[in-house]
Amino acid sequence: MFQKEDQRVYDENPVYYVYYLVNPETDVPFYVGKGQGNRCKQHLTVNPKKSRNRRLTGHIKNLREKGLEPKIVKIKENMKEIDAYELEEEKIIEYGRIGFDEGGILLNIFISIRPERRCGEYNGFYGKQHTEETKKKIGDANRGRTHTEETKQKMSEKRKGVPKTEEHKRKIGEKSRGRSPSQETRQKLKEQSLKEENLRKNIESKQKEYIVTTPDGEEIEVLNLSDYCKENGLDRSKMYSVAAGERNHHKNFKCRKKYPDDKK
């Protein structure tokens, strides 16, 4: 069958990945996605009323009502955008979609959702520049405006994991060279440093040491039980229950506090 050549312009930066959302009870994937930065975690925080995939958010809600948290498994990382799209589509076709494909197990709605790209010569403004008058108008319209905390958070999450180009680094360096921070900026930096130091001390004070016994009988000293559970596909709350003596084991893993007098 004749297929029209894809004329879209894709990002060449190797910052993309393809991931599964996995049912921790069965270790079977129920969704395949592609993204960069924190994209894979957004499914777990989306407002169900604003979700474009209600059956996916509904499934996540049902898991949580049973005390289960979906696992995020990255299949492949450091990919160019077009390669990530192709792998995502390949996996969706391989597993199939519930209600669309015979024997399908995924909650994806579409096989491919490649958006229309408007980069480079495909952008209507390509090769053009704003006049000085237009630049001034844009500047005057935006001067004094501040972003809401929610918008700042979204902007921050979008930028995470995206490396700066050499050109971007050069411009930042040229703009900052020779400048010294104001007294107000120094005070803000000092306050931020103190907050981070207090947060670090608070986290360290809450960390407890545990002895984990694996199904093979090996004993391991663990400083952060939550991280250990994430790395080994274990349910954090159930492991804490084992450590508290409320359960005998979790997936044949046993756990006890290294210092029994410590409180959780």
C-alpha positions as CSV (number, residue, x, y, z in Angstrom):
1,M,0.0,0.0,0.0
2,F,1.3,3.5,-0.9
3,Q,2.3,5.4,2.2
4,K,2.8,9.2,2.2
5,E,6.3,10.2,3.3
6,D,6.4,11.6,6.8
7,Q,7.3,15.3,6.3
8,R,7.3,16.2,10.0
9,V,10.5,17.4,11.7
10,Y,11.5,15.4,14.7
11,D,13.7,16.4,17.6
12,E,17.2,14.9,17.2
13,N,18.2,15.2,20.8
14,P,18.5,11.8,22.4
15,V,16.4,12.6,25.5
16,Y,13.3,10.4,24.9
17,Y,12.4,7.1,26.3
18,V,9.6,4.4,26.0
19,Y,8.0,3.1,29.1
20,Y,5.4,0.6,30.5
21,L,2.9,1.2,33.2
22,V,2.8,-2.2,35.0
23,N,0.3,-3.8,37.3
24,P,2.4,-4.7,40.4
25,E,0.1,-7.6,41.2
26,T,0.6,-9.4,37.9
27,D,3.8,-7.8,36.6
28,V,1.9,-7.3,33.3
29,P,2.0,-3.9,31.4
30,F,-1.3,-2.2,30.9
31,Y,-0.1,0.9,29.1
32,V,2.8,1.9,26.7
33,G,4.0,5.5,26.4
34,K,6.8,7.7,25.1
35,G,8.1,10.8,26.6
36,Q,11.0,12.8,28.2
37,G,11.7,14.2,31.6
38,N,8.8,13.3,34.0
39,R,6.3,12.4,31.4
40,C,5.9,8.8,32.6
41,K,4.9,10.0,36.1
42,Q,2.1,12.4,34.9
43,H,-0.3,9.5,34.5
44,L,-0.2,9.0,38.3
45,T,-1.1,12.6,39.1
46,V,-3.5,13.6,36.4
47,N,-7.0,14.8,37.4
48,P,-9.4,12.0,36.4
49,K,-12.0,14.7,35.3
50,K,-9.5,16.2,32.9
51,S,-8.0,12.9,31.6
52,R,-8.1,12.2,27.9
53,N,-8.0,8.4,28.7
54,R,-10.7,7.8,31.3
55,R,-10.3,4.0,31.3
56,L,-6.5,4.4,32.1
57,T,-7.1,6.7,35.0
58,G,-10.0,4.5,36.2
59,H,-7.7,1.5,36.2
60,I,-5.0,3.3,38.2
61,K,-7.7,4.4,40.7
62,N,-8.9,0.8,41.0
63,L,-5.3,-0.4,41.7
64,R,-4.8,2.2,44.4
65,E,-8.1,1.3,46.1
66,K,-6.5,-2.2,46.5
67,G,-3.4,-0.6,48.0
68,L,-1.3,-1.1,44.9
69,E,0.8,1.5,43.0
70,P,1.5,1.1,39.3
71,K,5.1,0.5,38.5
72,I,6.9,2.5,35.8
73,V,9.4,0.5,33.7
74,K,11.5,2.2,31.1
75,I,12.0,-0.1,28.1
76,K,14.7,2.0,26.4
77,E,16.2,5.4,27.1
78,N,18.3,8.1,25.4
79,M,16.4,7.9,22.1
80,K,15.7,10.4,19.4
81,E,12.1,11.4,19.1
82,I,11.3,9.5,15.9
83,D,12.9,6.3,17.2
84,A,10.9,6.6,20.4
85,Y,7.6,7.0,18.4
86,E,8.4,3.9,16.4
87,L,9.2,1.7,19.4
88,E,6.1,2.9,21.2
89,E,3.9,2.0,18.2
90,E,5.7,-1.3,17.8
91,K,5.0,-2.3,21.5
92,I,1.3,-1.2,21.3
93,I,0.8,-3.4,18.2
94,E,2.7,-6.3,19.9
95,Y,0.5,-6.3,23.1
96,G,-2.7,-5.1,21.5
97,R,-5.4,-2.8,22.9
98,I,-8.4,-3.9,25.0
99,G,-11.5,-3.4,23.0
100,F,-9.7,-2.8,19.7
101,D,-7.4,-5.8,19.1
102,E,-8.1,-9.4,19.7
103,G,-6.5,-10.5,22.9
104,G,-5.2,-7.0,23.6
105,I,-4.1,-6.1,27.1
106,L,-3.3,-2.4,26.9
107,L,-5.4,0.6,27.8
108,N,-4.0,2.8,25.0
109,I,-6.6,4.3,22.8
110,F,-4.5,5.0,19.7
111,I,-1.6,3.2,18.1
112,S,0.0,6.4,17.0
113,I,-0.5,9.9,18.3
114,R,2.3,11.8,16.5
115,P,1.4,15.5,16.6
116,E,1.8,17.8,13.7
117,R,5.1,19.5,13.9
118,R,5.8,23.1,13.1
119,C,9.5,23.3,13.4
120,G,12.1,24.8,11.0
121,E,10.9,25.5,7.5
122,Y,7.4,24.1,8.4
123,N,6.9,27.0,10.8
124,G,5.0,29.9,9.2
125,F,7.4,32.4,10.9
126,Y,10.5,30.6,9.6
127,G,13.2,33.0,8.4
128,K,11.3,36.1,9.6
129,Q,12.0,38.5,12.5
130,H,9.9,40.8,14.7
131,T,10.5,44.5,14.1
132,E,11.9,46.6,17.0
133,E,8.5,48.2,17.5
134,T,6.8,44.7,17.8
135,K,9.5,43.5,20.2
136,K,8.9,46.6,22.4
137,K,5.1,45.9,22.4
138,I,5.7,42.3,23.4
139,G,8.1,43.4,26.2
140,D,5.7,46.0,27.5
141,A,2.8,43.6,27.5
142,N,4.7,40.9,29.5
143,R,6.7,43.2,31.8
144,G,5.6,42.9,35.4
145,R,3.7,39.7,34.9
146,T,4.4,36.7,37.2
147,H,3.6,33.1,36.7
148,T,1.5,31.2,39.2
149,E,3.1,28.5,41.4
150,E,1.2,25.9,39.4
151,T,2.6,27.3,36.1
152,K,6.1,27.5,37.5
153,Q,5.9,23.8,38.5
154,K,4.7,22.7,35.1
155,M,7.5,24.7,33.4
156,S,10.0,23.1,35.7
157,E,8.8,19.6,35.1
158,K,8.8,20.2,31.3
159,R,12.5,21.3,31.4
160,K,13.8,18.5,33.6
161,G,15.9,16.0,31.8
162,V,16.3,18.3,28.7
163,P,20.0,19.1,28.2
164,K,21.0,22.6,27.2
165,T,22.7,23.0,23.8
166,E,26.2,24.4,23.6
167,E,24.7,27.6,22.0
168,H,22.3,28.0,25.0
169,K,25.2,27.5,27.5
170,R,27.3,30.1,25.6
171,K,24.5,32.7,25.7
172,I,23.9,32.1,29.5
173,G,27.6,32.5,30.1
174,E,27.9,35.7,28.1
175,K,24.8,37.2,29.9
176,S,26.1,36.3,33.4
177,R,29.7,37.2,32.9
178,G,30.9,40.2,35.0
179,R,27.6,40.4,36.9
180,S,27.4,40.2,40.7
181,P,24.3,39.2,42.5
182,S,22.4,42.0,44.4
183,Q,22.1,41.9,48.2
184,E,18.5,40.7,47.8
185,T,19.5,37.9,45.5
186,R,22.3,36.9,47.9
187,Q,19.8,36.8,50.8
188,K,17.4,34.6,48.7
189,L,20.3,32.2,47.8
190,K,21.3,32.0,51.5
191,E,17.7,31.3,52.5
192,Q,17.3,28.6,49.8
193,S,20.6,27.0,50.9
194,L,19.4,26.9,54.5
195,K,16.1,25.3,53.4
196,E,17.9,22.6,51.4
197,E,20.2,21.9,54.4
198,N,17.3,21.6,56.8
199,L,15.5,19.4,54.3
200,R,18.5,17.1,54.0
201,K,18.9,16.8,57.8
202,N,15.2,16.1,58.1
203,I,15.3,13.3,55.5
204,E,18.4,11.8,57.1
205,S,16.8,11.9,60.6
206,K,13.8,10.0,59.2
207,Q,15.9,7.3,57.5
208,K,16.1,4.1,59.5
209,E,18.4,1.1,59.0
210,Y,16.8,-2.3,58.3
211,I,17.9,-5.8,57.8
212,V,16.2,-7.4,54.8
213,T,16.3,-11.2,54.3
214,T,15.9,-12.2,50.7
215,P,14.0,-15.3,49.6
216,D,17.5,-17.0,49.2
217,G,18.3,-16.3,52.9
218,E,20.8,-13.5,52.2
219,E,20.7,-10.7,54.8
220,I,21.2,-7.1,53.5
221,E,21.6,-3.9,55.5
222,V,19.3,-1.3,54.0
223,L,19.4,2.4,54.9
224,N,16.4,3.6,52.9
225,L,13.7,0.9,52.8
226,S,11.5,2.8,50.4
227,D,14.2,3.0,47.8
228,Y,15.0,-0.7,48.2
229,C,11.3,-1.6,47.6
230,K,11.2,0.5,44.4
231,E,14.4,-1.1,43.1
232,N,13.2,-4.6,43.8
233,G,9.5,-4.3,42.8
234,L,8.2,-4.6,46.4
235,D,5.2,-2.9,48.0
236,R,6.6,-0.4,50.5
237,S,3.7,-0.4,52.9
238,K,3.7,-4.2,53.1
239,M,7.5,-4.3,53.8
240,Y,7.0,-1.8,56.6
241,S,4.2,-4.1,58.0
242,V,6.7,-7.0,57.9
243,A,9.3,-4.8,59.8
244,A,6.6,-3.9,62.4
245,G,5.7,-7.6,62.9
246,E,2.3,-7.3,61.4
247,R,3.1,-9.6,58.5
248,N,5.4,-12.7,58.3
249,H,6.8,-11.8,54.9
250,H,6.1,-10.0,51.6
251,K,6.9,-12.0,48.4
252,N,9.1,-14.2,50.7
253,F,11.2,-11.1,51.7
254,K,11.5,-10.6,55.5
255,C,12.5,-7.4,57.2
256,R,13.4,-6.2,60.7
257,K,14.7,-3.0,62.1
258,K,18.5,-3.0,62.7
259,Y,17.9,-1.1,66.0
260,P,14.5,-2.4,67.4
261,D,14.0,0.5,69.7
262,D,13.7,2.9,66.7
263,K,10.2,4.0,65.9
264,K,8.9,4.0,62.4
